[in-house]
Structure formats: C-alpha cells, structure tokens
Amino acid sequence: IPPRLQELVERRLVQLAESGRQVAEALAVLEQPADLGLIQQVSGRSEDEVAAALDAGLRWRLLRGAAEAPAGRYDFAHDLLRAAVIDQISGIRRQLLHRRAARSLSQRVTAAAKIAYHWQLAADQEQEAIWWQKAGDEAARIYANNDAERYYERALTLSHEPAARARLILSLVDIYLIASRWNEGLARLEASKDEMERADSDYWRGRWQQRRGNLLYQQGDYEAALVCLTQAQGYFDASGALLEQAQVAGAVGSIYWRRAQFDEALAAMRQKQEIAEELGDLRLEAEALGGIGAVLTQQDEWAASLEMQQLALARARQSNDPLRVGKLQGNIGVTYARQKKYQEAAEYFLQQYLSDSKLGDEAGMANSIGNLGTVYRMFGQFGLARACAKVRLDVALNLQDRRALAIALGDIGATYLDEEQPEAALPYLERAIAVGEFLQARFLLCSYHHFVAQCWWQQGEQARALAAMREALTGAAAIQRQDVLFQAKLHLIKYRLGTGESSTGEAGKALAELLTETTDERSQAQIQYELWLLDKTQNAYREAALPIYQALFATAPEHSLQAPLAEMLGQPIAGDVSLPGLPRQVFVGARTLTALLAEVDALLPRLLHDPDQ
C-alpha cells in the first residue's frame, strides 16, 4: 500500500467517530459488497450509526455504491483502500470481525467456501473444518471436482473426530471415482482402513467396502468388486442404511449385467428402484431406471428399454444430475445402435460426449467416442472408426479400465476385419479375448470369437475358423444373445460347406431350417440371399431378399449391405450417409496404434493377474 494512501485512510478514519471506524472495519473484513443490515450485524453498531458512517464514506469517496451488486449495497472505491483499512485493525479485533462475518453470512445465501474462509481468519478450526466440508459438498454437487478435492483435503487436515474424518475420506474417494482416478481412489482407501475402524461403525465399514467395490467395478475386476459389495450389503443391512442398500443393489446389478446374467441384474435393479421410490429420491430412481433399460437393451427388448431410459433421463434432468444425463444419452445411443438405427445412435453418442466433456469425465468421453466409432464402422468410414477406437484404447490404458480395454481392442480388430485385413485384426481380437475371459464378459466374448473365426476363414485356416465359430455359437446360446447366435449358425453352415463337411444339398436344407426358426425380416433376407448363392437358378430367393436389402439400404446404407446388393443387382452399389463429425479436441495428443499395442502387451500380465490392480 503506498504510504500516502495509508496516511489518507488513517486521517479519514480518525475523523470518524469510533462507531464509524468500526463500520469501515466491518465492511473491509467482509471483502465483498454489503447492505446496511449485514454491515450492522458485523460491526455491532446501530442502524443510524451505520448509515452515518456510510454517508461520510461516500462523501469522502472512500466508498461507492456497488455497481455490479443489487441497489443498496456498498463497497470500497478501490481494493487498496480496503487493504489500508484492514492493515490498521489489530489481530484480535480482526478475528472477532471475521467470526461475526462468518455467523452473519451463514444466515444468508452464501457460498460455504466464503464462510469457511472467514472461520479460517477467525482462527476457529472446528467451524472452519465444518464449513470446508460443506464447501466440498457444494462443489461436488456441480462437479467442480478440483475445488471439491481442495476443500475436502483442507477439512481433513482440521478434523479429528473419527466419523468426520471417515466421511471426508470417502467424499474424496467419490471425487476420484467421478474423475476416473481409480488407482488413486483405491490407494486412498487402503491408507484409510485403520481410520474407518476407529469410526467403529458398521455404517462406515459398509461405505468403505462399497467405495472399494465401485472402484474395482470401474476397473473391470468384477469378482473382487462383488466380494466388496456383498460385504458392504451385510454392513448396511445391520445398520439399516436404506439409501446405501439401494446403491449397492444397483452396483451388484451392473456386475450381473456385464456378465450377461440378466435375470439377476434385473432383480437387483428393481430392488434399487423400489427403495428409490420409497425414499422419493429422483437421482436414485434415475440410476435404477437407466440400469433396467440397459439390461432390457441387451435382451433386445427395444421398446421397453427406450421407455425406461427416457423416463430415467427425465428423472436425471429433474434432479439436476448432469453425470447421469450423459450416461443415459450414451445408453440410449447403444439401444438405437443395436436396432441398427445408427444415425439416431450417433446423435445420442455426440450428446453424451458433449455432456461428459463439460464435467471432465474422461472415461465417459472415451466411451461416447468409442461408440461413435462403431457407427462410423457400420457405414464403412473405417479411418474415423479406427481413430475413435484408438482414443478409447488410449484412455483405457491410462485408467487401467479392463472392460474399456477389451472393447477398444475388439473395436479395432472388428474394423480391420471389415476392411478385409484379417492379419491386422487378429492381434487385437486375441488380446480382447484374453481380457474378456478375465472379466467373464460373456456378452463380449461371443462376439470376439465370432470375429476371430472370420479372420481365420479369410486366411484359409478352416479348422481354426470352425473351432472359433463353434465357440461363438456356444457362448451366444448360453446367454441367448440372438444377434451373434444367428450369425454363428449361418456362418457354420457356410463353413461346413466350404470345408466339405456338408454337401450343397445339406447346406440348403440347413439354411431352410434356419429360415423357419427366424422371424426377423433382415435375418430372413440374409438366409434367402445365401440360398440364392447356392443355386442362382432359384430366382425366387433373390426376389424375396432383394427388396428387403434395398429397403434396409435406403434407410441406412450400411457397408455390410453393399456386397450382397451389388451381387443381386449385378452392378456396384454405393451409399451416402450424413453422420455428425467429431470435435477437433478428440484427437489431440493421440498415440500411434503400434505404441498403444506395445503398452497393452506390457500391461496385460499385471492387469489380469495382480489382485492389487
């Protein structure tokens, strides 16, 4: 502060009565525009004394009406003037004023961080800890994760009571979970295990196990996650924690869903929904409805799934839960993609990316980009598809997310396969299978075995192709994944014919039997096309298949439809589709596939076998 300015302020303060000086000091300590009532509370002076002091300050141009605040609020004309006033207040009185400021502001709509700041300057560590915790909660609610982490850490350094420390540690772990910092979260939990025991409560033991289960689930270690969640459920049952019981039921349902144990998944999700409705908790209900919708998608119950997910989306918006909104947008996109409504799917995936990017959710952003890549692949835009899968692989490696790793590897392999580059596809698919087997992800595995079989067939490895296709058939039948089950049956008929295991007549009979089993129009057209290929004099099959292929192609010109259409029409066929582009920042800092695959090989032994990962 310039000496002349300090002298001016001190001279003006001397000219004020003692009450006026206290008013100026109160306004200075508040460090914000304030109305007459707030200044009166902090200064301890009467309304008339405050008004007189403000009037003098305005005349001397020490104060001004706050231009950017509502009418009737006052502030110093310059920050240096405020600093000069603060500088001449004694330490003891400054603490007293900050204590008054904290108490007064806590009775108004004020950010908790501002109140914590005043308690800090009042040297009241107990109140400071309470308000930093509240500030962390406020920041976490709007996904200001960096602020929330900083506030919780500050509160933790000031807190000594075991239950308060337990709550703060778990709040920090929740931030790590949202920010995809799963290893940090697990490390923090391990370091805090003794502190949870000191809290000496089944509730806190349950929450510790719950958070550990959630983190392990995100990393794809479903077996270990299920163990933790089962223990957590026992603790919550004992302590009567209804909300946490619902949360654990949903997490267990998600594990069953990932393992394609759909009946168990639905039962767990519906348990969560019932508790959410009992509690009147819209956020919890949105999570439960979204989970039910995701399971129904895997069971090909499209209409029921979309109804559930749209209802969940409405609940998430009602409860102002942007993280859930993004996840639901992605799941709705998956539902449309499974119906082969790819343009609708792409729009939802892009919405998910934009939602997750606002929150800094790296895992969610990578998931949405990976899903967009699948849509690009369906339409033969292989360069974009591979770029999207590469982004997902890069993030999966950074986060050590096993499931995302399997999906990214599978997507890259499938893209190379569609480009008829089986030798390039196999290394990715074989690694995807290794991760999928560790995860017991049967839904993924049957697809990857199906892709591997096609790779071997294209390379002339007929015996290996047959073995892989039979494995795909067995896996798809076990979980009733109808899309892979149908394709595996169809390919096995073709492969057995190609290897000489069956004759043309036997293949035709097998195709005819498959046709009677199939009710899906697209699948029927595919069988009729294969029957026509067996004997092109049987033009009835071509006439039945062609209009269906043409209608499908007119709706969504998929790459896989082009070759059959060209064969039936006797001329090349091309399609044009308008898909949303990718945000430019998606590809910033992307690594090469060679570098990523080398990192996969270095990481896999540890990732799949180290129980501490």
C-alpha positions as CSV (number, residue, x, y, z in Angstrom):
1,I,0.0,0.0,0.0
2,P,1.5,3.4,-1.0
3,P,2.4,5.4,2.2
4,R,0.4,8.4,1.1
5,L,-2.7,6.3,0.6
6,Q,-2.2,4.7,4.0
7,E,-1.9,8.2,5.6
8,L,-5.1,9.4,3.8
9,V,-7.1,6.4,5.0
10,E,-5.9,6.8,8.6
11,R,-6.7,10.5,8.5
12,R,-10.2,9.8,7.3
13,L,-10.7,7.1,9.9
14,V,-9.6,9.5,12.7
15,Q,-12.2,12.0,11.5
16,L,-14.9,9.3,12.0
17,A,-16.4,8.6,15.4
18,E,-15.4,5.3,17.0
19,S,-18.7,3.8,15.7
20,G,-17.9,5.0,12.2
21,R,-14.4,3.5,12.3
22,Q,-16.0,0.1,13.3
23,V,-18.4,0.3,10.4
24,A,-15.5,0.8,8.0
25,E,-13.5,-2.1,9.6
26,A,-16.6,-4.4,9.3
27,L,-17.0,-3.6,5.6
28,A,-13.3,-4.1,5.0
29,V,-13.3,-7.5,6.7
30,L,-16.3,-8.7,4.7
31,E,-14.3,-8.3,1.4
32,Q,-17.5,-8.0,-0.6
33,P,-20.3,-5.5,-1.3
34,A,-22.7,-5.5,1.6
35,D,-26.0,-3.9,2.5
36,L,-26.7,-1.9,5.6
37,G,-28.1,-4.9,7.5
38,L,-25.1,-7.1,7.0
39,I,-22.7,-4.3,7.9
40,Q,-24.7,-3.6,11.1
41,Q,-24.5,-7.3,12.1
42,V,-20.7,-7.5,11.6
43,S,-19.9,-4.1,13.1
44,G,-22.2,-4.4,16.1
45,R,-23.3,-0.7,15.6
46,S,-26.9,0.7,15.4
47,E,-28.7,1.3,12.1
48,D,-28.3,5.1,12.5
49,E,-24.5,4.8,13.2
50,V,-24.0,2.5,10.2
51,A,-26.0,4.9,7.9
52,A,-24.0,7.9,9.2
53,A,-20.6,6.2,8.6
54,L,-21.6,5.1,5.1
55,D,-22.8,8.6,4.2
56,A,-19.4,10.0,5.3
57,G,-17.5,7.3,3.4
58,L,-19.4,8.1,0.2
59,R,-18.8,11.9,0.6
60,W,-15.1,11.3,1.1
61,R,-15.0,8.9,-1.8
62,L,-13.7,6.1,0.3
63,L,-16.8,4.1,-0.5
64,R,-19.1,3.8,-3.5
65,G,-22.4,2.2,-4.3
66,A,-21.6,-1.3,-5.7
67,A,-22.3,-1.0,-9.4
68,E,-22.4,-4.8,-10.0
69,A,-24.4,-5.6,-6.9
70,P,-28.1,-5.0,-6.1
71,A,-29.1,-1.5,-5.1
72,G,-28.4,-0.6,-1.5
73,R,-25.0,-2.3,-1.3
74,Y,-21.7,-0.6,-0.6
75,D,-18.1,-1.3,-1.1
76,F,-14.7,0.4,-1.0
77,A,-13.9,2.6,-4.0
78,H,-10.7,0.7,-4.6
79,D,-9.2,-2.6,-3.3
80,L,-6.2,-0.7,-2.0
81,L,-8.5,1.4,0.3
82,R,-9.9,-1.8,1.8
83,A,-6.4,-3.2,2.3
84,A,-5.4,0.0,4.0
85,V,-8.3,-0.2,6.5
86,I,-7.6,-3.9,7.2
87,D,-3.9,-3.2,7.7
88,Q,-4.6,-0.9,10.7
89,I,-7.0,-3.4,12.5
90,S,-5.4,-5.3,15.4
91,G,-5.1,-9.1,15.1
92,I,-7.6,-9.8,17.9
93,R,-10.2,-7.4,16.6
94,R,-9.8,-8.8,13.1
95,Q,-10.5,-12.3,14.3
96,L,-13.6,-11.0,16.1
97,L,-14.9,-9.4,13.0
98,H,-14.3,-12.5,10.9
99,R,-16.2,-14.5,13.4
100,R,-19.1,-12.1,13.2
101,A,-18.9,-12.2,9.4
102,A,-19.0,-16.0,9.3
103,R,-22.0,-16.1,11.6
104,S,-23.9,-13.4,9.7
105,L,-23.2,-14.8,6.2
106,S,-24.2,-18.3,7.4
107,Q,-27.7,-16.9,7.9
108,R,-27.8,-15.7,4.3
109,V,-27.5,-17.5,0.9
110,T,-23.7,-17.5,0.8
111,A,-21.2,-20.0,-0.7
112,A,-19.9,-22.3,2.0
113,A,-16.3,-21.6,0.9
114,K,-16.7,-17.9,1.7
115,I,-17.9,-18.8,5.2
116,A,-15.1,-21.3,5.7
117,Y,-12.7,-18.6,4.7
118,H,-14.0,-16.2,7.4
119,W,-13.8,-19.0,10.1
120,Q,-10.2,-19.6,8.9
121,L,-9.3,-16.0,9.6
122,A,-11.2,-16.1,12.8
123,A,-8.8,-18.9,13.9
124,D,-11.8,-21.3,14.7
125,Q,-10.6,-24.6,13.3
126,E,-13.6,-26.6,14.4
127,Q,-16.0,-24.3,12.5
128,E,-13.6,-24.0,9.6
129,A,-13.5,-27.8,9.2
130,I,-17.3,-28.0,9.2
131,W,-17.6,-25.3,6.5
132,W,-14.8,-26.6,4.3
133,Q,-16.7,-29.9,4.2
134,K,-19.9,-28.1,3.3
135,A,-17.9,-26.2,0.6
136,G,-16.7,-29.5,-0.8
137,D,-20.2,-30.9,-0.9
138,E,-21.4,-27.8,-2.8
139,A,-18.6,-28.1,-5.3
140,A,-19.1,-31.9,-5.7
141,R,-22.8,-31.3,-6.4
142,I,-21.9,-29.2,-9.5
143,Y,-19.0,-31.5,-10.4
144,A,-16.4,-28.8,-9.7
145,N,-14.1,-31.7,-8.8
146,N,-10.8,-29.8,-8.3
147,D,-12.4,-27.3,-5.9
148,A,-14.2,-30.1,-4.1
149,E,-11.0,-32.1,-3.6
150,R,-9.2,-29.0,-2.3
151,Y,-11.9,-28.2,0.2
152,Y,-12.2,-31.7,1.4
153,E,-8.4,-32.0,1.9
154,R,-8.4,-28.8,3.9
155,A,-11.3,-30.0,6.1
156,L,-9.4,-33.3,6.6
157,T,-6.3,-31.5,8.0
158,L,-8.5,-29.8,10.6
159,S,-10.8,-32.7,11.6
160,H,-10.0,-35.1,14.4
161,E,-13.3,-36.9,15.2
162,P,-13.2,-40.4,13.6
163,A,-16.6,-40.3,11.9
164,A,-16.0,-36.8,10.4
165,R,-12.6,-38.0,9.0
166,A,-14.2,-41.1,7.6
167,R,-16.9,-39.1,5.8
168,L,-14.3,-36.7,4.3
169,I,-12.1,-39.5,3.1
170,L,-15.0,-41.2,1.4
171,S,-16.1,-37.9,-0.1
172,L,-12.6,-37.6,-1.6
173,V,-12.8,-41.1,-3.0
174,D,-16.1,-40.2,-4.6
175,I,-14.2,-37.4,-6.4
176,Y,-11.6,-39.8,-7.6
177,L,-14.4,-42.1,-8.8
178,I,-16.1,-39.4,-10.8
179,A,-12.8,-38.1,-12.2
180,S,-11.8,-41.7,-13.3
181,R,-8.8,-41.6,-10.9
182,W,-9.5,-45.1,-9.8
183,N,-6.0,-46.2,-8.7
184,E,-5.7,-43.1,-6.5
185,G,-9.1,-43.9,-5.0
186,L,-8.0,-47.4,-4.2
187,A,-4.7,-46.2,-2.7
188,R,-6.6,-43.7,-0.5
189,L,-9.0,-46.3,0.7
190,E,-6.2,-48.7,1.7
191,A,-4.4,-45.9,3.5
192,S,-7.6,-45.1,5.4
193,K,-8.6,-48.6,6.5
194,D,-7.5,-48.1,10.1
195,E,-9.3,-44.8,10.3
196,M,-12.6,-46.5,9.2
197,E,-12.1,-49.0,12.1
198,R,-11.6,-46.1,14.5
199,A,-15.0,-44.8,13.5
200,D,-16.2,-48.1,14.9
201,S,-19.5,-48.3,13.0
202,D,-21.0,-50.9,10.6
203,Y,-22.2,-48.0,8.5
204,W,-18.6,-46.6,7.9
205,R,-17.3,-50.1,7.3
206,G,-20.0,-50.7,4.8
207,R,-19.3,-47.4,3.0
208,W,-15.6,-48.3,2.8
209,Q,-16.3,-51.7,1.2
210,Q,-18.9,-50.0,-1.1
211,R,-16.4,-47.5,-2.4
212,R,-13.8,-50.1,-2.9
213,G,-16.3,-52.3,-4.8
214,N,-17.3,-49.3,-7.0
215,L,-13.7,-48.6,-7.9
216,L,-12.9,-52.2,-8.7
217,Y,-16.0,-52.4,-10.9
218,Q,-14.8,-49.4,-12.9
219,Q,-11.5,-51.2,-13.4
220,G,-13.4,-54.3,-14.6
221,D,-12.4,-56.5,-11.7
222,Y,-15.9,-57.8,-11.2
223,E,-15.1,-60.7,-9.0
224,A,-13.3,-58.6,-6.4
225,A,-15.9,-55.9,-6.7
226,L,-18.7,-58.4,-6.0
227,V,-16.9,-59.6,-2.9
228,C,-16.6,-56.0,-1.6
229,L,-20.2,-55.1,-2.4
230,T,-21.6,-58.3,-0.7
231,Q,-19.7,-57.3,2.4
232,A,-21.0,-53.8,2.2
233,Q,-24.6,-55.0,1.9
234,G,-24.2,-57.0,5.1
235,Y,-23.0,-53.9,7.0
236,F,-25.8,-51.8,5.6
237,D,-28.4,-54.4,6.4
238,A,-27.1,-54.4,10.0
239,S,-27.1,-50.6,10.3
240,G,-30.4,-50.1,8.5
241,A,-28.9,-47.8,5.9
242,L,-31.6,-47.9,3.2
243,L,-30.1,-45.5,0.7
244,E,-26.8,-47.4,0.7
245,Q,-28.6,-50.7,0.4
246,A,-30.1,-49.4,-2.9
247,Q,-26.8,-48.1,-4.1
248,V,-25.2,-51.5,-3.5
249,A,-28.1,-53.4,-5.2
250,G,-27.6,-51.2,-8.3
251,A,-23.8,-51.8,-8.4
252,V,-24.4,-55.6,-8.0
253,G,-26.9,-55.4,-10.8
254,S,-24.4,-53.7,-13.0
255,I,-21.9,-56.5,-12.5
256,Y,-24.5,-59.2,-13.3
257,W,-25.4,-57.1,-16.4
258,R,-21.7,-57.0,-17.5
259,R,-21.6,-60.8,-17.1
260,A,-24.8,-61.3,-19.1
261,Q,-26.7,-62.7,-16.1
262,F,-29.7,-60.7,-17.0
263,D,-32.3,-62.1,-14.6
264,E,-30.1,-61.5,-11.6
265,A,-29.3,-58.0,-13.0
266,L,-33.0,-57.1,-13.4
267,A,-33.8,-58.3,-9.9
268,A,-31.1,-56.2,-8.3
269,M,-32.0,-53.1,-10.4
270,R,-35.7,-53.4,-9.5
271,Q,-34.7,-53.7,-5.8
272,K,-32.9,-50.4,-6.2
273,Q,-35.9,-48.8,-7.9
274,E,-38.3,-49.9,-5.1
275,I,-36.1,-48.3,-2.5
276,A,-35.6,-45.1,-4.6
277,E,-39.4,-44.7,-4.8
278,E,-39.8,-45.4,-1.1
279,L,-37.2,-42.7,-0.4
280,G,-38.6,-40.3,-3.0
281,D,-35.1,-39.9,-4.4
282,L,-35.2,-38.9,-8.0
283,R,-31.5,-39.3,-8.6
284,L,-31.5,-42.8,-7.3
285,E,-34.6,-43.6,-9.3
286,A,-32.9,-42.3,-12.5
287,E,-30.0,-44.6,-11.9
288,A,-32.3,-47.6,-11.3
289,L,-34.5,-47.0,-14.3
290,G,-31.4,-46.5,-16.5
291,G,-30.0,-49.7,-15.3
292,I,-33.2,-51.6,-16.1
293,G,-33.2,-50.1,-19.5
294,A,-29.6,-51.1,-20.2
295,V,-30.4,-54.7,-19.3
296,L,-33.5,-54.7,-21.5
297,T,-31.3,-53.4,-24.4
298,Q,-29.1,-56.5,-24.0
299,Q,-32.2,-58.7,-24.1
300,D,-33.3,-57.0,-27.4
301,E,-36.4,-55.5,-25.7
302,W,-36.1,-52.3,-27.6
303,A,-39.4,-50.5,-26.9
304,A,-39.4,-51.3,-23.2
305,S,-35.7,-50.3,-22.9
306,L,-36.2,-46.9,-24.6
307,E,-39.3,-46.2,-22.4
308,M,-37.3,-46.9,-19.3
309,Q,-34.3,-44.9,-20.4
310,Q,-36.3,-41.9,-21.5
311,L,-38.1,-41.9,-18.1
312,A,-34.7,-42.2,-16.4
313,L,-33.4,-39.2,-18.5
314,A,-36.4,-37.1,-17.3
315,R,-35.7,-38.0,-13.7
316,A,-32.0,-37.2,-14.1
317,R,-32.8,-33.8,-15.5
318,Q,-35.4,-33.1,-12.8
319,S,-32.8,-33.9,-10.1
320,N,-30.1,-31.8,-11.9
321,D,-27.7,-34.8,-12.3
322,P,-25.6,-34.0,-15.4
323,L,-23.3,-37.0,-14.9
324,R,-26.3,-39.4,-15.1
325,V,-27.7,-37.4,-18.1
326,G,-24.5,-38.1,-20.1
327,K,-24.6,-41.9,-19.2
328,L,-28.2,-42.2,-20.2
329,Q,-27.6,-40.4,-23.5
330,G,-24.9,-43.0,-24.2
331,N,-27.1,-45.9,-23.3
332,I,-30.0,-44.7,-25.4
333,G,-27.5,-44.4,-28.3
334,V,-26.5,-48.0,-27.7
335,T,-30.1,-49.1,-27.8
336,Y,-30.6,-47.4,-31.2
337,A,-27.4,-48.9,-32.5
338,R,-28.5,-52.4,-31.5
339,Q,-31.6,-51.7,-33.6
340,K,-29.3,-50.6,-36.4
341,K,-30.8,-47.1,-36.2
342,Y,-27.3,-45.7,-36.5
343,Q,-28.0,-42.0,-37.3
344,E,-30.1,-41.7,-34.1
345,A,-27.4,-43.5,-32.2
346,A,-24.7,-41.2,-33.4
347,E,-26.7,-38.1,-32.3
348,Y,-27.0,-39.5,-28.8
349,F,-23.4,-40.5,-28.6
350,L,-22.4,-37.0,-29.6
351,Q,-24.7,-35.6,-27.0
352,Q,-23.1,-37.9,-24.4
353,Y,-19.6,-36.6,-25.4
354,L,-20.7,-33.0,-25.0
355,S,-22.3,-33.7,-21.6
356,D,-19.3,-35.6,-20.3
357,S,-16.7,-33.1,-21.6
358,K,-18.4,-30.3,-19.6
359,L,-17.8,-32.5,-16.5
360,G,-14.3,-33.5,-17.4
361,D,-15.4,-37.2,-17.3
362,E,-12.5,-38.8,-19.3
363,A,-13.9,-42.3,-19.1
364,G,-17.4,-41.1,-20.3
365,M,-15.9,-39.1,-23.1
366,A,-13.8,-42.0,-24.3
367,N,-16.9,-44.3,-24.2
368,S,-19.0,-42.0,-26.3
369,I,-16.2,-41.5,-28.9
370,G,-15.7,-45.3,-29.0
371,N,-19.5,-45.8,-29.6
372,L,-19.4,-43.2,-32.3
373,G,-16.6,-45.2,-33.9
374,T,-18.8,-48.2,-34.1
375,V,-21.4,-46.2,-36.0
376,Y,-18.7,-45.0,-38.4
377,R,-17.6,-48.6,-38.9
378,M,-21.1,-49.7,-39.8
379,F,-21.1,-47.2,-42.7
380,G,-17.6,-48.1,-43.9
381,Q,-15.9,-44.9,-42.6
382,F,-13.0,-47.1,-41.3
383,G,-10.4,-44.4,-40.8
384,L,-12.7,-42.5,-38.4
385,A,-13.8,-45.7,-36.8
386,R,-10.2,-46.8,-36.0
387,A,-9.4,-43.3,-34.8
388,C,-12.3,-43.4,-32.3
389,A,-11.3,-46.9,-31.1
390,K,-7.7,-45.7,-30.7
391,V,-8.9,-42.8,-28.4
392,R,-10.9,-45.3,-26.3
393,L,-7.8,-47.6,-26.1
394,D,-5.5,-44.8,-25.0
395,V,-7.9,-43.7,-22.2
396,A,-8.5,-47.3,-21.1
397,L,-4.7,-47.8,-20.7
398,N,-4.4,-44.6,-18.8
399,L,-7.2,-45.5,-16.5
400,Q,-6.4,-49.2,-16.4
401,D,-10.0,-49.9,-17.2
402,R,-10.2,-53.6,-18.2
403,R,-13.6,-53.6,-19.8
404,A,-12.9,-50.5,-21.9
405,L,-9.6,-52.1,-22.9
406,A,-11.4,-55.2,-24.1
407,I,-14.0,-53.2,-26.0
408,A,-11.4,-50.9,-27.6
409,L,-9.2,-53.8,-28.7
410,G,-12.3,-55.6,-30.1
411,D,-13.4,-52.5,-32.0
412,I,-10.0,-52.1,-33.7
413,G,-10.0,-55.7,-34.6
414,A,-13.5,-55.6,-36.0
415,T,-12.7,-52.5,-38.1
416,Y,-9.7,-54.3,-39.7
417,L,-11.9,-57.3,-40.3
418,D,-14.5,-55.2,-42.1
419,E,-11.6,-53.8,-44.2
420,E,-10.7,-57.4,-45.1
421,Q,-7.4,-57.2,-43.3
422,P,-7.6,-60.3,-41.1
423,E,-3.9,-60.4,-40.3
424,A,-4.1,-56.9,-38.8
425,A,-7.3,-57.7,-36.9
426,L,-6.2,-60.9,-35.1
427,P,-3.7,-59.4,-32.7
428,Y,-6.3,-57.0,-31.3
429,L,-9.1,-59.6,-31.2
430,E,-6.9,-62.2,-29.4
431,R,-5.9,-59.6,-26.7
432,A,-9.6,-58.6,-26.4
433,I,-10.5,-62.2,-25.8
434,A,-7.8,-62.5,-23.1
435,V,-9.2,-59.5,-21.2
436,G,-12.8,-60.7,-21.8
437,E,-12.0,-64.1,-20.3
438,F,-10.6,-62.4,-17.2
439,L,-13.7,-60.3,-16.9
440,Q,-16.0,-63.3,-17.6
441,A,-17.7,-60.9,-20.0
442,R,-19.6,-63.5,-22.0
443,F,-21.6,-60.9,-23.9
444,L,-18.3,-59.5,-25.4
445,L,-16.6,-62.9,-25.8
446,C,-19.1,-64.5,-28.1
447,S,-18.7,-61.5,-30.5
448,Y,-14.9,-61.7,-30.4
449,H,-14.8,-65.4,-31.1
450,H,-17.2,-64.8,-34.0
451,F,-14.8,-62.1,-35.4
452,V,-11.7,-64.4,-34.9
453,A,-13.5,-67.2,-36.8
454,Q,-14.0,-64.9,-39.7
455,C,-10.3,-63.8,-39.6
456,W,-9.1,-67.4,-39.7
457,W,-11.5,-68.2,-42.5
458,Q,-10.3,-65.3,-44.6
459,Q,-6.7,-66.6,-44.1
460,G,-7.6,-70.1,-45.2
461,E,-7.3,-71.6,-41.7
462,Q,-10.5,-73.5,-42.0
463,A,-10.2,-75.8,-39.0
464,R,-9.4,-73.0,-36.7
465,A,-12.3,-70.9,-38.1
466,L,-14.7,-73.8,-37.4
467,A,-13.5,-74.2,-33.9
468,A,-13.8,-70.4,-33.1
469,M,-17.2,-70.2,-34.7
470,R,-18.5,-73.1,-32.6
471,E,-17.1,-71.4,-29.5
472,A,-19.0,-68.2,-30.6
473,L,-22.2,-70.3,-31.0
474,T,-21.9,-72.0,-27.6
475,G,-21.2,-68.6,-25.9
476,A,-24.1,-66.9,-27.6
477,A,-26.5,-69.7,-26.9
478,A,-25.6,-69.7,-23.2
479,I,-26.6,-66.1,-22.8
480,Q,-29.2,-66.1,-25.6
481,R,-27.5,-63.3,-27.5
482,Q,-29.7,-63.6,-30.6
483,D,-27.7,-61.5,-33.0
484,V,-24.4,-63.4,-32.6
485,L,-26.3,-66.7,-32.2
486,F,-27.9,-66.2,-35.6
487,Q,-24.7,-65.1,-37.4
488,A,-22.8,-68.1,-35.8
489,K,-25.4,-70.6,-37.1
490,L,-25.3,-69.0,-40.5
491,H,-21.5,-69.0,-40.8
492,L,-21.2,-72.5,-39.5
493,I,-23.5,-73.7,-42.4
494,K,-21.3,-71.9,-44.9
495,Y,-18.0,-73.0,-43.3
496,R,-19.1,-76.7,-43.2
497,L,-19.9,-76.4,-46.8
498,G,-16.6,-74.8,-47.6
499,T,-14.6,-77.5,-45.8
500,G,-16.6,-80.3,-47.4
501,E,-18.2,-81.4,-44.1
502,S,-21.5,-81.0,-45.8
503,S,-22.8,-81.0,-49.4
504,T,-24.6,-78.3,-51.2
505,G,-27.9,-80.1,-50.6
506,E,-27.2,-80.4,-46.9
507,A,-26.3,-76.8,-46.6
508,G,-29.5,-75.8,-48.4
509,K,-31.6,-77.9,-46.1
510,A,-29.8,-76.4,-43.0
511,L,-30.4,-72.9,-44.4
512,A,-34.1,-73.7,-45.0
513,E,-34.4,-74.9,-41.4
514,L,-32.8,-71.8,-40.1
515,L,-35.2,-69.7,-42.1
516,T,-38.2,-71.4,-40.4
517,E,-36.6,-70.5,-37.0
518,T,-36.1,-66.9,-37.9
519,T,-38.8,-64.2,-37.5
520,D,-36.5,-61.1,-38.1
521,E,-37.0,-59.8,-41.6
522,R,-33.4,-58.8,-42.1
523,S,-32.1,-62.2,-41.0
524,Q,-34.6,-63.9,-43.3
525,A,-33.4,-61.8,-46.2
526,Q,-29.8,-62.8,-45.3
527,I,-30.7,-66.5,-45.4
528,Q,-32.6,-66.1,-48.7
529,Y,-29.6,-64.4,-50.2
530,E,-27.3,-67.3,-49.1
531,L,-29.9,-69.8,-50.6
532,W,-29.8,-67.9,-53.9
533,L,-25.9,-68.0,-53.9
534,L,-26.1,-71.8,-53.5
535,D,-28.2,-72.1,-56.7
536,K,-28.7,-68.9,-58.7
537,T,-31.3,-70.6,-60.8
538,Q,-33.6,-70.4,-57.8
539,N,-34.5,-66.8,-58.5
540,A,-37.4,-66.8,-56.0
541,Y,-34.9,-66.4,-53.2
542,R,-33.3,-63.4,-54.9
543,E,-36.7,-61.8,-55.5
544,A,-37.6,-62.3,-51.8
545,A,-34.3,-61.0,-50.5
546,L,-33.6,-58.0,-52.9
547,P,-36.5,-55.7,-51.8
548,I,-35.7,-56.1,-48.2
549,Y,-32.0,-55.3,-48.8
550,Q,-33.0,-52.3,-50.9
551,A,-35.3,-51.0,-48.2
552,L,-32.7,-51.5,-45.5
553,F,-30.0,-49.8,-47.6
554,A,-32.3,-46.9,-48.3
555,T,-32.9,-46.4,-44.6
556,A,-29.3,-46.9,-43.5
557,P,-26.7,-47.6,-46.2
558,E,-24.5,-49.9,-44.1
559,H,-21.2,-51.2,-45.5
560,S,-22.3,-54.9,-44.9
561,L,-25.3,-54.5,-47.2
562,Q,-23.3,-53.2,-50.2
563,A,-21.7,-56.5,-51.4
564,P,-25.0,-58.6,-51.3
565,L,-26.9,-55.8,-53.1
566,A,-24.2,-55.5,-55.8
567,E,-24.3,-59.2,-56.3
568,M,-28.1,-59.4,-56.6
569,L,-28.2,-56.3,-58.9
570,G,-25.2,-57.2,-60.9
571,Q,-23.6,-53.8,-60.6
572,P,-21.6,-51.8,-58.0
573,I,-23.6,-50.1,-55.3
574,A,-22.7,-47.0,-53.2
575,G,-24.4,-45.3,-50.4
576,D,-24.3,-41.9,-48.8
577,V,-25.0,-41.1,-45.2
578,S,-24.7,-38.0,-43.1
579,L,-23.1,-38.6,-39.7
580,P,-22.1,-36.0,-37.1
581,G,-18.4,-35.1,-37.2
582,L,-16.0,-35.4,-34.3
583,P,-14.9,-32.5,-32.1
584,R,-11.4,-31.5,-33.0
585,Q,-10.0,-31.9,-29.5
586,V,-10.8,-35.6,-29.6
587,F,-7.5,-36.4,-31.4
588,V,-5.2,-34.0,-29.5
589,G,-2.2,-35.9,-28.3
590,A,-3.3,-39.3,-29.7
591,R,-0.6,-42.0,-29.8
592,T,0.0,-44.5,-32.6
593,L,-1.6,-47.9,-32.6
594,T,1.8,-49.5,-32.6
595,A,2.8,-47.7,-29.4
596,L,-0.6,-48.5,-27.8
597,L,-0.4,-52.2,-28.6
598,A,3.1,-52.4,-27.1
599,E,1.7,-50.8,-23.9
600,V,-1.1,-53.3,-23.9
601,D,1.4,-56.2,-24.0
602,A,3.4,-54.6,-21.2
603,L,0.3,-54.1,-19.1
604,L,-1.7,-57.2,-19.6
605,P,0.2,-59.7,-17.4
606,R,0.0,-57.3,-14.4
607,L,-3.5,-56.1,-15.2
608,L,-5.0,-59.5,-15.4
609,H,-3.2,-61.3,-12.6
610,D,-2.3,-58.7,-10.0
611,P,-5.0,-58.6,-7.4
612,D,-3.9,-55.2,-6.2
613,Q,-4.6,-53.5,-9.5
